[in-house]
Amino acid sequence: MRVATLAIGVVGLLAGWPLTVLAADGGAAGHPSELLFVAQIVVLLAAGRLLGELMQRIGQPSVMGQLMAGILLGPSVFGALLPDLQHGLFPPGPEQKAMLGGVAQLGILLLLLMTGMETDLALVRRVRRAAISVSVTGVAIPFALGFALGEFLPASLLPKPELRLVTSLFLGTSLSISSVKIVAMVVREMGFLRRKVGQVIVASAIIDDTIGWVIIAITFSLALHGRVEVWSLAQSLTGTALFLALSFTLGRRFVFLAIRWANDTLVSEAAVITTILIIMGLMALATHAIGVHTVLGAFMAGLLVGQSPILTRQIDEQLRGLITALFAPVFFGLAGLSADLTILRDPHLLLLTAGLVAVASLGKFAGAFAGGVFGGLRPPESLALACGMNARGSTEVIVATIGLSIGALSQNLFTMIVAMAVITTLAMPPMLRWALARLPLDEAERTRLAREEFGERGFVANLERLLVVADQTAKGRFASRLAGLIAGARSMPVTVIRLGTAAEEAAREPGLERVVRGAAEVVQARLARQNEEVAPGLDVLEQQPGAPLEEAVTQEAAKGYDLLVVGIEPTTGPGGGFNAAVSTVAGSFAGPLAIVAARGPHVSHPEDGPLDILVPINGTDISRRGLDVALTLAHAASASVTVLYVPDEEGAGKRPGRPRLRRWASLRRGGDAVLKEAVTMADHYGVALRTLAKNAITPGDAVLRQARLGRHTLVVLGVARRPGEVLQLGRVADTILEASDRSILFVAN
C-alpha cells in the first residue's frame, strides 16, 4: 500500500513539475510547443515506468501500469481534480495532440512488430489441432456476441449511426481477441510455457491475434468507404490474401536475405535494427496500398523477422528495449489519456460497461472452453485455457485506438472498451494461476519436458550459424557433409569458404554448397517422414576467400558464427601435429571448432560413405560436447553410435599408495556413472547406444584398438585447445590423428 501511495504521489509531482518549467519559459502561446511535447513524453515515461513497476510487483502485467498512468493523468483523475493544470500539461488543441499522436502511431506499428517477433509459429504447428479449435470457437462466439451488441447499441453511443456495421465489427473484434503478450507473460511466469495446456493457450492467442488483425484490416477498408461496397470489399479480401501468401513465400526469403546482408555487409552500429524497421515500414505501406490498415503489415513483418535465423538475442533485445522503454509507455499512456472514466458516473453508461465486460468474459470463456473440449483437452485443461484466454490488455487498446482514430468508435464507447480491457486483464492472472496450479503433470509430459530441458542445455541446440572452411578434396567434402547433417534438422544458415584453384573447382562437381545442402535435405526428408518438426528452408552461401586465408576467416567470423568446421588436405603436418593451414584457420576463429579428417571409406565416398560412430568419453564437459555432436550426427543420418569410456591418463595410470583392485573398482564406478549419463543423452536424441569401458590401457591406444575391432568409420572426440601459436589438442588427439585409419572429427572448445 505504501508503494502504491508513493507511486501515485510521484505521478502527481511529475504532472505538476513541467507546468512550472513552461510558465518560466513563457508558455506555449497557443502554438505547438516542443518544450511541452518533451515534458509530456517525460511525464508519460516516468509515470508509466513507476506504475508498471508497481503492477509487476503485485503480479500484474506492466502494460496495465502504463495504461493506468494515462488514466490517472487524463480527465478521469487529474483532469477531474485539477482541470486547468491537466489542460495545461495536455492541452486539447489538435496541433499539440498531433505531436504526441505521431509518436503513438509509430508505437502501434512497433508494438505490432514486436508482437509478430514474439509469435512462435512452430508452437502453433505442434498443437495446431487444439489451438485451431480453441481459436475458432474462442473468436467466433465473443465476436458474434460483440457484433450483436453493436447492432443493438443506442444511437447516442455511435459516432455515425449510418456506420453501425463498422462499429459492430470493431466491437466484435475488441471482444474476441486475446492479448498474446499478457497471456504469454503469465504462462511463462507460472512455468507452464512448455506444458501442453500452456502451449495451447499461447498458440490460440497467436491465432486470435492473426485473425483479429486481418479483420481489423478489412474493417478499416469498410470504414474508409463509409459503406459496404462489394467491389471494394472483394479488393480488400483479395489483396489481403495475396499479401499473406506473398509474405509467407517470397517475403520470408527477402526478409532473411535483407537481415543477413545487413549483418554481414554493413559495419555501422545497429545496422540490422535499421533494416528491420525499414522492412516494417515497407510492409506497412504495402498493406495501406491495398486498402487495409498498416498494422497488418507491421505484424507480418514481425512474424517474418522473428523467423530469421540471423536474428541474434542481442539484436532482439536491443529492438525490444527501444519499443518497451519508449514507444509502449507513450502509446498506452496516450490511450489512457483518451479514456474518460468520469462518464461512468452515468448509471446508464455504467450498466452498459458492466454488460460489455460480462458479454466479453462469458463469450470468451464459453468459446475457449468449448474449443478445448472439442480439441481433445481434458475439462481441467479446458478450464485453465478459458481462464487464460480472457485477457484483452494491449491488443484491445490498440484496436480501440484505431477505431477511435478512424471514427468507427465514439469517445464513450472507446472508454468502455478500455475499461473492459483493464478489468479482464487484471482478473486474468489470478484466475489462470488458480487454474494452472490444479493441473497435475502426467508421466508422458514429464518425460517430454525433461527431453526439451536437456535439449536447451546441449551444445548443438544452442548453435545458430555455421562457418565451413574446406577445400574440394575428400576431407573438404566430408567436412561439408557433416556440416549439412548438423545444420539440417534446425535449418541453420551455413557459409562455406571454399579453398582451391580454378582447375580443382572445375574438376569437382557438385560444389561444396551442394554437398552441404544435399546432406541437410536428406536429414529434413527423413525427419519429415517420421513426423518430426523441421524448420523450413536452408540457406547455404559459398564463397572464395578474397584475401589471405587468415584475414578472410577473421573477417567472416566477425559476422557472428557459433561453430567453425574445417576440412583441409592435408590435415597433418610433415613433422606431426596439424598442418599449418589448419592451425591458421583455427587461430582465426575464437569460438568452438570441428576439425575433420576423412579416412577409410570416406576418402573414396565422402558424400555417402557409411557412418558408424565411436565416441570416447571421460565424464568431462569437453567429452560431453563431443558426444552431443556425435548423437546429433547419428540422429540425422540414422547411424549407430558406440560410446567408449576411457578415463584420463592420470586416472588410467598407477597412483602411489593405492591398491590396484581398489583403483579399478573406483574407475569402474566412475565409468558406470559416465556411461549412464551418455545413455540418458542418447535417449533424448532417440538414438540407440552401445557402451564399452577400457581401463587397462592408455586412452589413445584404447580408442585406436576399438576403432579397428568395432569397424567404426568415424571417431568423434571432444578435446580442449591448448594455448600457443600452433593448434594443439592434447596427447590423446595427437595419437589418434597420427595413427588412426578411420575418419576423425575433433570437437574443440
N, C-alpha and C positions, 0 to 999 in steps of 0.2 A: 504493500500500500504506500509506504514511504517513497519507494522508487517511482510509482505511478504519479504521486503528487509532485515529486521533484521534476519528472519529465514534463508534466503539463505546465508547471511553473516556468521551466526553462523555455518551453514553446511560447508562453506569453511574453517573456522578456525578448525573445528573438523577434516576435511580431512587432513589438513597440520600438526596438532599437533602430531599425532602418529609418523610421519616420523622423527621428532626431537628426540623423545624417542628412536626410532630404531637406529638412527645414533649414539646416545650416547652409545647404547648397542652393537654396532659393526655390526648391520645389520643381515640379515638372512643368508648371505654367500652361497646363492643358495640352501639352505636346508629349509624344512618346519620349520617355526618359531612359537612357542607357543605365544611369545610376539606379533608378528604380527597378529596372529589369534585373540587374546584378543582385540587388537587395532581395528581390523575390526568389531568385534562384538560391541564394544563400539560406534564406529562411526555410524554403521547402526542403533543401538538402539536410539542414541541421534538424529540423523538426521530424522529417521522415526517418532519419537515422536514429534519433532518440526513441521515438515511439516504435520503430521497427525493432530496436534492441529490446524494448520492454515486451513487445509481443513475443519475441523468441524466448525470452526468459520465462514466460508463463505458458510455453508450449504451443504458441500460435505462429502462423507464418508472418515473416517480417513485412510482406507486402501489405498486410492489413494495417500495420502501423503507419505505413506511408499513406494509405488511403485515409486513415483516421486523422492523420496530421492535417491533410487538406480539409477534412470536415471541421476540425477544430478551428482552423484558420479562416474558414469560409463563413457564409451567412448563418450557418447552423449554430455556431457558438460565438466566435469572435465578433461576427457581424451583428448578432443579436444583443451582445453585451455592450460593445463599443462600435457602433456602426460607422461613425466618422473615421475612427482610426483604421478600421478594416477597409473602408473605401480608399483611404489614403495609401495603404500598402498595396491593395489590389483594386485599382480603380476600374469602374465598369466600362470605360471608354473602349471602343473597338481597336484603336491604334495600339494602346498599351497591351491589351489582351492578345493581340496578334503576335507580339514578340514572344510571349511565353507560350502561346499556342503553337508557334513554329517548332519550338524545341519539343513540345509534347507530341506533335505529329511525327517528327522524326523518331521520337521514343517509341511510338506504336510500331513502326517498321522494325526497329531494333529489337523490341520485345518479341515480335513475331519471328525475327531471325533467330534469336536465342531459343525460343520455343521449338522451332524446327531443328536446331542443332542438338537439342536435348532429346529429340524423338528417336527412339530406338526401333527401327523397322524390323530388325532381326528378332526383337522381343515379340513384335506383333505376329511375325511368321510362326514363332514357336507355339503360341497359344491362340492361333487365329480362330479356331472353332468357337471357343468360349468367348473370346474378345469380340468377334463379329456379332455373335448372338446378343451379348450384353449391350454392345453399342447400338445395334439396330433397334432393339426394344427400348433401351435407355434413352435414345434420342427421339424415337417416334412418339412414344406416349406423352412425355412432357411437351414436345413440340406441338402435338395435336391439342393438348390442353391449353398451352400458351396461345396458340393461334385462335382457338375458340374464345378464350378470354379477351383477346384483342378485338374480336368481332362483336363482343357484347359490351365493350367499354363505353362509358358515356362520351358523347362528342366533345365535352369540355376538356377531356384528357388528351384529345388528339390534336396534333399540331395542324393537320389539314384533314378534315373529315372525309374529303374525297379520296385521300390516300390511305384509307383504313386498311387495305390489303397489305401495303408496305409496312405499316405499323404492326399489324398482326404477325407478319413474317419475322420482323425484328424481335417482337415479344416472344414468339415461339422459339426462336434461336437462343435468346437470352436464357430461357428456362431449361433448355435441353443440353447445353454444353457444360462439361466439367472442366475444371482448371487442371491441366496436366502438371503444371509447376507445383501447385499446392498438394495435389494427390501424390505425386512422386516424392515430395519432401516428407510427408507424414509416413508413407510406406517405407522409405529409406530409413527414416529415424527409428522406426519400430523394428528394423532388421528383417523386413518381410519382402524386400525387393526381389530376392531370389526364390521366395516361396511361390508356389503356383498361383495362389489367390492374389498375391501382390503383383505378380506379372500380369494377370488378367485385368486387375484394376488399372494399372498404368497403361497397358495396351489398349484397353477400352477407352480410356481418356484420350489417348493419342488419336484413335479413330474418330471419337467425338469431335475433337478439335479440327481434324481434317475435313469432316463433313460440314462442321459449322462454318469454316472459312469459305468453303465452296458456296454454301447457302448465302452467306453474307455478301460474297462477291456478286452473286446473281441478284440478290435483293437490292444491292446498290445500283445495279443496272436498271431495275424497275423504277427505283426512286428517281433516277436521272431523267427518265422519260415521262414520269408523272402519271403513267397509266400502263396497263398491261397491253403491250403490243406483241402479237405473236411473232412477227418477223424479228423484232429486237430481242425478244426472249430466246428465240432459236439461235440467233447470232451469239448471244452470251453463253448459252449452253454449249454450242459447238466450239466456240473459242476457248471456253474453259476446258473442255475435254481434250482439245488439240494441245493446249498449253500443258496440261498434266502429262499427256502422252510424250510430248517432246522433252519435257523436263526429266522424266524418268528414263529416257533413252539417250538422245544426243546431249541433253543438258547435263546429265550425270558425267559424261565423258568430258565435256567442255569445262565444267567446274573443276574437275580433278586436274586437268591439264593446266588450267589457269593458276591454280594454287601451287602446283608443282613448279611451273615456270617462275612464279614469283619467289618461291622458296629457294630455288636453285640458281636463279639468274640475278635477281636484284640484290644489291648489297646495302641499300639504305635501311634504316630502322623501321620495324613494323610494316614491312612491305606486304606480307601475307594478309595482315588485318585490313590494309587499304584495298587489296584485291577482293577480299570477302565483301567489304562494304560496297565496292563497285558492282560486284555480281548481284548483291541485294538490290541496289538501285536500278540496274538494268532489268531485272526480272519484275520489279515493282512497276516500272514504266511499261513493260510488255503487257502486264495484266491490265493496266489502265488503257492501253491502246486497244485492247479487245473489248473494252467497255465494262470491266469488272474492277473491284476495289484492289488497290495496291497491296493490301495486307496478304492476299493470296500469293502474290509474287514474293513477298518477303518471307512468308512461311515456307514456300517451296525452296527458296534459296537456302534457308536454314537446313531443311531436310537434306539437300544435296551436299552442302558444305560439311554437315555432320558425318556424312559417309566417306569423306575423303580420307584416305589412309595417311596422307602427308600432314594432316592437321594434328600437330603435337599438343600435348597437355598445356605447355607453356603458352602457345598462341591462343588456345581455347580459353585459358584462364585470363589472359590479358583482355581479350574481347569481352568476356563475361564481366570482368571487373569494371570496364568502361560503362557497360549498359546498366549494371546493378547499382553502381555508385553515383551515376549522374542522371541518366535518362529515366530510369524506373521511378526514383523518388519524385522527379518533376512531373512525369505523366500522371502517376497515381495521386500525387498531391493536387494537381490541377483538376483531376476528376472529382476529388473530394471537395474542392472549392466550388465546383459547379453544382454540387448537390446541396439543396436547401432543406434540411430536415425539419425546419420550422413549419413546413406545410402539414406535417403530421399532427399538428395541433387541431387540425380539422378532423373531427371524428369520422367523417365520410372517407377521407383520404387514408386515414389510419386503418380503417376497416378494409379498404381496398388493398393496402400494402400487406396487411396480415393475410388476406386471401391470396395475394400473389405469392407470398412466402409459402403458404400451405400448398397451393397448387404446384409450385416448383418442387417442393420437397417430396410430397406424396407421389407426384408423377415420376420424378427421377427414381425414387426409392422403389416404387412398384415396377417400373420398367427394367431397372437393373436387376432386381431380384428375380423377375420372370426370365430375363435373359440368362442369368446364371444357372437357373434350373434347366432351361432348355439347352444350355451349353454343356451340360454334364457335371456341373458342380453340385456338391452336397449342400443342403439347406444352411448349415452354419457358414459355409464359404460364401454362399449367395447373400446371406445377411451381412457379412463383412463387406462384400463387394457393394451392396446397396448403400451402406453407410459411407463408404469411401467415395462413391460417385456423386454424392450430393454437394460437393464443394464447388462453388462457382468462382468466387475470387476474381483474379486478374482478368480472366477471359471475358466474363460478363461485363466488367467495367470497360474493357476495350470495345466490346460490341455496343454497349450503351453509348459510349463516347462517339463512335462512328454514327450511330443512329441520330444522336443529338446534332452532330455537325452537319448532316445532310438533310435535317428537317423531318426525319421519319419518327422521331420521338419528341414529345413535349418536355419542358423543363420538369414538370411534376412527375411525368412517367419515368424520366431519367432518374430522378431522385428515388423513386420507388424501387427501381431495378438495382440501384446502388445499395439501398438498404437491404434488399433481398440478398445481394451478393455478400454483404458483410455478415448478415445473420447466418446464412447457410455455411459460409466458410468458417466462422468462429465455432459453429456447432460440430463441424465435421471431425476435427482432430480427436476430441474426447470420445466421440461415438465410434470412430474407427479403431482407436486404441482399445476400447472396451470390447469390440467385436473380435479383433485380431488376437487379443490375449486369451480368448476362449477357443482357439483353433489348435488342436494337438498336431504334432509333427509325426507322420507315419514313417515306417521304415524305408519305404521306397524313396520318399522325398528326402529323408535324412541322408541316404546314400548319394543321391544326386547332388545335394548341397555340398557334401564333403568332396565330391569329384570336382565341382566347379571352384570351390575354395582352393583346392590343390592346384588347379589349372592357373589361377591368378598368381600363385606364388612361383610358378615354374619359370625357367629361363626362356624357353621358346615362346611361351604365352605372352611375354612382355616385349617381344620383338615387333617392330612396326615397319622396318625398311631394311633391305639387304643390299650390300655392295659386293660385287663379284669382280675380282681381278684375275683374269685367266688368259691363256693362250689357246691356240687351236689344236694343241696336242691332246693325247688321250687324257692326261691329267686335267687339262683345262676343261675338256668336255665332260669328264666325270664330275669335276667340281661344279660345273653349271647344272648338271643333272641333280646333284644333291641339293643345290640351292633351290631348284624348282620344287623338289619334294618338300623342303621346309616351308617354302612360301605358298604352296598350293592350297592347303586347307583354309588359310585365312586370307588368301589373295594379297599377300604383302607385296608392295611395289619393289621391283628389283632393277638395279642399274648394273650393267656389265661393262667394265673397262677391258676391251679386247686388245691383247698384245699380239704382235706378229707382223710379218711383212706382207706386202700385197700378194706375192706369189703364194705364200702359205694360206692366205684367205681364199684365194681363187681355187686352191686345191681342196678345200674343205667345205662341204655343204652337208647339212644346213649350218647357219651361223649359230653362235652361242646363244643369241637371243631366242632362237627357235628351239634350242635344246632346253633352256630354262622353261619356256612356255609349254613345250611338249610334255615335260615331266609334271608340271603343275596341272595341266589339263587332264592327264591320266589320273592324278590324285582326285581332282574335283569330280570327274566322271564316276570314279569308284565310290566316293563318299555320297554322291547323289543317288546312286543305286541302292545304297544302304540307308537312305532317308536321313542322312546326317546333314546338319546345316553347313552350307558352303557360302562364303561371301562372294558376291557377284563380281565378275571381271578380274583381270590380272594385267597389270601394267609392267612391261619389261622394256627398258631402254638400253640399247647397245651403242657404245661409242669407243673411238680410239683415243688414246692419250694425245692431247695437243701440246704437251710439254714433257720434260724429262719425267720418268716414271715416278720418282719420289714426289715431285711437285704436283703431278697430275692427281695422285692418290690423295695428297694432303688437301688440295683444292676441292676435290669431290667429297671427301669425308666431312669437310666443313658444312656441307649442306644438311647433315643430320642422318646418320645411319647407325643401326644398332648391332650389326654383325658384318664382319668382312670375311668373305670366303675366297681363299687363294688357291689357284691351281696352275702352277707354272712348272715347265720342264726345263732343266732338271730340278727336282726338289732338294736333293743333297748336293753339297759342295765337293770339290775334289779332295779335300782333306778331312771329310766327315762333317757332320752337322748340316745346317741348312745352307742352301745356295744363297749367294749374295743378293740376287733379285728378290727372293722370298723374304730375306731379312730386311731389305729396303722397303718393300711393300708393308710388312708388318710394323716396322718402325714408324711408318707414316700414318698409322691408324691407332688412336688411343683406346678404342673400345675392344670388345671381345673378337677373337679370331677363330676361324675354322680353316685349317691348312690341310689340303687334300693331296694325297699321293696315290695315283692309280697304279695298281699292280695286279698280277694274276690275270683272271679273265677280263678285267676292266680295261686292260691295255688294248685288246682287240675289240671289245664291245663296251665302250664307256657309257653308251646311252641306254643299253638294255641288258647289260650283264647282270647275273643273279646277285641278290643281296642276302647274305647270311651273316648277321652282325654279331661280333663279340665285343663286350664292353667290360673292361677291367674296372673294378670299383674298390674303394677302401674306406668309405664312410665319410669322406671329406666333402665340403661344398663343391670343390673343383671336380671331383669324380661324379658327384651328383649332377652337375651341369652336363658332363659328357653323356651320362645315362639319359638325361632328358632329351638331348638331341638324338640319341640312338633310338629311343622309343618313338620320337616324332617321325623319324625316317621309316621305322618298322610299321607304324600305323599308316603312313602314307603309301608305302609300297607293298603292304601285306607280307613283310619279311619276317623271318624268325630271328629271335634275339637270345643270346646266351650271356648271362652275367657271370663274371669270374671274380670272386673275392680274392684279392691279393693284398695283404697288409703292407704298409710301407716298409722300406728296407730296415728301418730300426726295429719295427715290430717283428719282422721275419728273422732277424739275426739273433744271436745269443746275447743275453743280458747277464752280467756277472751276478752271482749270488742267487740266481733264480732257477730252480729245478726245471728240467726240460718238460716234464709232464704237466707241471703247473702252468708253464708258459704256453704250451699248446692248448691246454684247457681254456686259458684266458683268451687266446686268439680265436678259438672256436666259438666261444660265447659272443665275442665281438663280431665275428663273421656272420653268425646266425642273425644277429640284430640288423646288420647292414643288409643282408640278403632279404630279410623280411621287409625292410623298408623298400628295397628295389621291387619286390613283388607287388607291394601296395601301389607304387608308382605305375607299374605296368598295368595293374587293374584299372587305374584311372584312364589309361590310354586304350584299354580294351585289347592289350597285346599279351599273348601267351609268352611266358618267360621260363627259360631253363636256367637253373642256378648251380654253380660249382664253387668250390673253395680250394685254394692251394696255399699251404703254409710252409712247405718244406724247402722251397727253392726261391731264388730272388724273383721279384715281381716281373722284371723284363723277360727272364727265361720262362717263367710260368705262362706269360701271355703268348710268347712265340710258340711254345710247345702246344698249348691248347688250340691256337690258330691252325696248326698243322693237323693235330689229331681230330679236331672237330670239323675240318674242312670249311672253315669260315672264310668268307670272301672280303669282309670289311672289319677292321678293328677301329672302334671309336674310343678315344682316350681323352678324358678330361685332364688338362695339365695347367700349370701355372707358369707365366712368363718370369724369367729371371732378369734382373737388371743388367744392363750392358748395351753396347752399341750393336752387337751381333745377337740375333734371335737365339735364345737358349730356353729350352723347355724342361730340362732336368735329365737325370741319368736314365730313367726308365724310357722316356721318349727317345733319347738318343739310341738306346739299344734296339728299340722296335724300328726306328727309322732306318737304321743301317742293316738290320738282319731280316726284317720281315719280307716274305714274298707275297703277302696279302695287302690289299689296298688299306690305306690308313687315313683316318680323319682325326686330327688333333684339334680339340676344342679348348682354346686358351682364354684366360681372363684378360 
